[in-house]
Amino acid sequence: MANYIKNIPKSISKLHSSIYPVYAKGSYIYTGDHNKYLDLTSGIGALSTGHNHPYIKNAVSAQLDKYVHIPQQVFQSHPIQTELTNKILETVPGTDLDSIFYVSSGSEATDNAIKIARKYTGKSNIIAMNGGFHGRTIAALSVTSSNLNCRKGLTPLMSNVFFCDEFAHESLHKLFEYQTSPDDTAAILLESVQGEGGIKSIEKGFVQHIKEVCEYNNIMLIADEVQCGSMRTGVWWDIIGKDVVPDIMTFGKGIASGYPLAGVISKSEIMDNLGKGYFGGTYGGNGICSAAASATIDILNNPEIVDNVVVMGKYIKTSLENEPIIKEIRQHGLMIGIEFLFNDYNPALALKLVTRLRDKGVLVLVAGNKSQYIRLLPPLNIDQEDIDVFLHTFKKILAQESGIFCR
């Protein structure tokens, strides 16, 4: 084992553990031995503006001269957090989402969203979608079903959680008929596009049906936009792009270009009626992270970035859709999953392709319950030249693999 990871737990999944980055810029990372890698992992989607964006660096540097951390449960707010709050609220115009609680990670956001729903409705049960991923704390794992590796051996997890097997009316209503009465259900939780589950979008009509069910039964709709939000799919928030306004929405990852900031946004009538001291946490709304998030929003609001997400995403899909061993490309902006024809009996194919790409200087992710899909989460400002590097390399590898399977 390399000396630099001997004290890092082996229990951490390390997809690219052979690489030890010492510098990064734009869409590339560099190692101490001068190797260069095109990074399409983007910090698992957190680096929405790429590595070391100069505008982000300048905003953080300016904030360092003012203050680093002002705890929100001591002072409630501070200038850079106020600036950030106003900018986030501008991403949800025409809605009644007007109150934000800041935390440091998507898992914390999930935990707090569940707490809010249970406290406000006075009900206990939570419905989540099968294949969803919502974090790694005990509560977040309890509503996660994208794979078993992060859950097994941890029972009992949080009780009163039920999973909707399919994105279909019948599946949801069977839950209400046989497992959790609407009278006992506090919330339905979903990712509008499932990330870890394989880049699987929940169809607009079903999301709208869920919203109608929630409104009729006093159930909170919680949208987890941690991975599919912050312009990742070409709109600020994917669920709102499907013409649905949730009761509670979580965000994180790409909102702050790699700085640890996340949050929960809901309605004042909900957030103001939970009881004093209900919210807390040391680092939420940190000054440095707030500055990074505020600057990130400025960049992502640029119409050229929005166009780039849409155009580059479609460019990747159209460039690969005729490859003979690719079964399906699930593309939503620059949130892309690639499924192969041989996944059913050779789920390790994706990992093999990831390794071969890495050997050629391109880094990608996997997804799915068996890591059977390739997942692409490139920076939202990536240019076509870098996309072409990936496409050229990937097509050569696929050609070689196609020859093997066609023999």
N, C-alpha and C positions, 0 to 999 in steps of 0.2 A: 504494500500500500504506500502511495506517495506520502511523504512526511507531512505535507501541508493539510492532510485530512485525517491524520491518525487520531486526533482528539475530537473529531466530529462524529456524532452518533451514526452508526451504520443503519439505524432505523429511518434515517432521512433518505427518501428516494432521490437518487442522484442520476438523472438522465445523461448528463454530460460531465461526469465527475473527472474525466481525464483532462479536462481543460481548466486551467487556472488563470482567469483573466486578471490583468494588471492595469488595463486602460480600455476605455470605450468611448466611441464618438459616433453619433448618427446611428446607422444600422449595423455597425461593426464593433466587435470586441477584439482585443489583442492580448497575446500572452507574453510572458517574459522571454520566451525563446523566439519572439518575432513572428509567430503564427497569427494569421488574421482570419476571423470567422464572420460570415454574414449571419447576423442574429435575428432570426424570425420568431424567437420566443418572447422577446420584449419584456423580460421579467414576468413571464406568465400574464402578459397583457398590461402590466402596470406602466411600462415605459411607452406611453401612447405617443409621445413626441420624440422618441428615440433616446439614445444615450447623450447626456451632457448637452442638451439644447442650450444655446447661448442666452436666449431670453429667460429661460428658467434659472440658469446660473446667476444672471444679473439680478433677478428678483430675489433670490435667496440671499445673495451677497448683500443687497441693500437692507434686507430684513435683519441680517446678523448684526448690523450696526445699531439696531433699535432695541429689540428684545428677542429672546428665543422662545420662551414659554410663559404663558399667562394662563393658569388653570381656570377652566370655565366654571367649575363649581366653587371657586373662590371669588372670581371677578365677573363671572358670566360671559363677558365678551371683551374684545379689544379691537383696535382699528383694522388690522389685517384680516381678522376673522369676520368682522362686519363687512368688509369689502368682498370677501369670498362669499358670504351668505347672500349678499345682494346679487352677485353674479350667478350663483346656483339657482336662485329663485327666478332669474331671467330665462333659465333653460326650461322652465315649466309654465310658460305664459298661459293665461286663461284657465288655470286650474286653481283649486283651493289648497294645494300643497304649499304651505307658507311657514313651516316651522321645522328647524333642523337641529338635531343633536349629533355632535361630532364624536367620533371614536377613532381608533387607530387601525382597525382591520375589518375586513368583511365579516369575519367570524363574530366579532363583537357587535357589528351591525345586525347580524341575524339574531343573536341572542336578545338584543334590545327590542327588535321588531316583534319577536315572540312575546316578550314581557309586556309590551304595549298592548298587543291584541288581547292577551289574557286579562290584563287589568281593566282595560276599557270596556270589554264586552261582558266580563264576569263569567266567561266560559273557559274551558280548559283544553279542548281538543284542537289539534293542528292537522290539516291535510297538506301533504306535499306531493309533488309529481315524481313518479318513478324515473330514475336517471338523473335527478337533480343533484347539484353540489352546492352546499351553503356554508362550508367552513369546517374547522377542525376542533373547536371547543366541544364540550360534551353536548350542549344543547344544539349546536350547529350540526354536529355529527348525527344527532338523533333524527334530523330531518333530511339527511343526506343519503342518497341511494345510488350514486354514480358508480361506485365499486365497493367491494367488501374489505379491501386491504386496510383502509383507514378506520374501519369500524370493528373488525372481528377481535374478539377477546376483551371487549370493553363493556359488555352487558353487566348489569342493566343500564341502558341509556335512559334518556328522558321518556317518561310514559305518555300515553294519550296522543301518540303520533300515528297517523294512518297514511298510506300511500295510494295514490290514484295510478293504476297500472298503465293506462293508455290515455292519450290526449283525445278523449272522446266523451260525449255526453253520458253514454251508458255506463262507462267505468266510474264516473264521478257519482252518478245517482245510485249505483249499487253500493257505494260506500255509505251514502246517506241512509239507504234502506237497511243495510245489514250490519254496519260497523260503527258509524258515528252520526248520531242525530244532528240535524242542523241546530237544534236547541242546545247542543253541547259543544258545537264547533266554533272556536274563536277565530280561526283564520285559515285561508288557503294560501299556500306559499308556492311560488314558482319563479323559475328563470324563464323569461320570455324566449331566449335562445339558450339552451343548455350547453355549457362550455365543456366541463370535464366529461359529461355524458356523451360527447361526440359531435358537437355543433348541431344540435337538433332544435329547430324552431317550433314553438307551439303555434299552431295555426291561428290566425287572427280571429276567425269565427268562434273557436273554442275559448280563447281568452275572453272574448266579449260575453260569451255564455256564462263563464265563471263569474265575471263581474255582475251580471244580472242575478245570478244565484246568491252571490254575497249580499247584494243590496236588499234582496227580498227577505233574507234570513238573518240579518244583523251579523254578518260574518265579515271580518276584515280581509281584503285582498292585499297580500304582501308581495310586491315585485322585487325580486333580487336582481338588481342591475349592476352588480359588482363587476362582472366580466363583460356582459353584453351591453352595458351602458357607456356613457362618456364618449359618444360618437363612434364607438367600435363598429356598429352596423350601418353607419351612415346617417343616423339621426341621434339626437342627444340621448334619448332614452328609448329603447326598443319597444317597450310596452306602450308608451304613449304614441309611438309611431304606428301602433296597431289600433289606435283610437280608443285606448282604455286608460283611464286615470286610476291608479291604485289608491287604496286608503293609506298604505304605508309603502315606502320605497327605500331600499338600501342601495348604497353606492360605495365605490372604493376603487382599487386598482388604478386604472388609467386617469382618474380625476386629478392626480397630483404628480404625474410623470415619474413615478418611482418613490416618491416620498410617502411615508406611512400615514395616509389620511383616508378615512372612510366616514360614513354617517348614515343617519336615518332621517328621512324627510316625511312629514305627514301634515295633518291639518292642526291648526292651533286649538280647535275645539277638542281634539283628542290629546294633543301633547300637553296642554295646560291643565288637564283634569285627571292627572295620574297620581297626584299627591306629592308633597314636598319631599325632596331627597330621593325621588324614584330614579332619577338619572345621576350618574357619576362616572368617574374615571379620570385618571391623572393626566393623560397626554392628549385627550381629544381637543381638537381645535388649536393644536400647537402652532406657535407663530411661524416657524420655518416652514412647516408643512402647509400651512394656510397660504403662505406667500407662493409656494410652488404650485398649489392648486389654482390660485387666482391667475397666475401667469399661464398655466396650462389651458384654462378656459379661454383666455385671450387668443391663444394659438388655435385651439379647436373651433373657435367661432369664425375663423377665417374661411370664407366661401371656397377658397382654393383647397383647403384641407378637406372639406366636405366632399368636394368633387373628386379629390384624389382617392378618398376611401371608396367611393362608388366605382370610379373608373378602374383603379388598380385591382379591386376585388374581382370585378367582372373580367378583367384582362387575365388574371390568374386562372379563373374558371374556364374561360373559352380556350385558353392555351393548352389546358390539360384534359378537357372533357372527352377527347377522342383517343386517349391513351388506352391500349387494349386491356391492361389489367386493372384499370380503375373502374369500379362499379358505380360510384356516385361521388359528386363533389357538392358538399353542402356549404354554400357561400352566402354570407350575410355581411355585406361590406367587407371589411378586412378581418372577419372572423370566419375561418374556413376549416372544414373537416373533409378529409379524403378517405373514402372507404374503398377497399380492394375486393376483387372478385373472389379471392381465395381466403377471405377472412374467416369463414366458417370452420375450415379445417386447418388453417395455418394462420392463427391470430398473431404469431410472432413475426409475420412478414413486415408489419409496420415498423417494429423495433429494428429489424434488419435494415430496412431502408433508411431509418433515422441514423443508424450507425454508418452506413455507406455515405450518406449526405455529410455527416460530420467529418469523415475521412477526406472529403472533398472541400471542406471549409464552409459548410452551410449547416446551421443549427435550427432544428424545428422541434416541436413538441408531439406528444402522443395524447390520445384521449380514448374514452370507452372503458367498459368494465374489465376488459382484458388488454388494455393498451393497444387495441387493434386498429385504431384510426390514427392518421397523421393530422396534427392540428397546427394551423398557421395563425399566429397573432403578430404580424409585423407591425412596426411603427406606423402610425396613421399618416405620417408625412414621408413615407418611403417613396423613392423615385423609381421610374421604370427601369433604369439601368440596373439597379440592385435586384429588382424583380426578375429581370432577364438572367442575371447570374444564377438565381435559384432555378428558373425554368430550364435553362440550358443543362445545368448539372443534373437535375431531377429526371429530365427526359432521357439522358444518356443512361442513367441507372435503371430506369424503368424499361428501356429497350433491352438491356442485358437480362433483367428479370423476366421479361416477357418471353425471351428465347428459352429460358430454363423451363418455364411452365408449359410452353407450347410443344416441347419435345415429347 
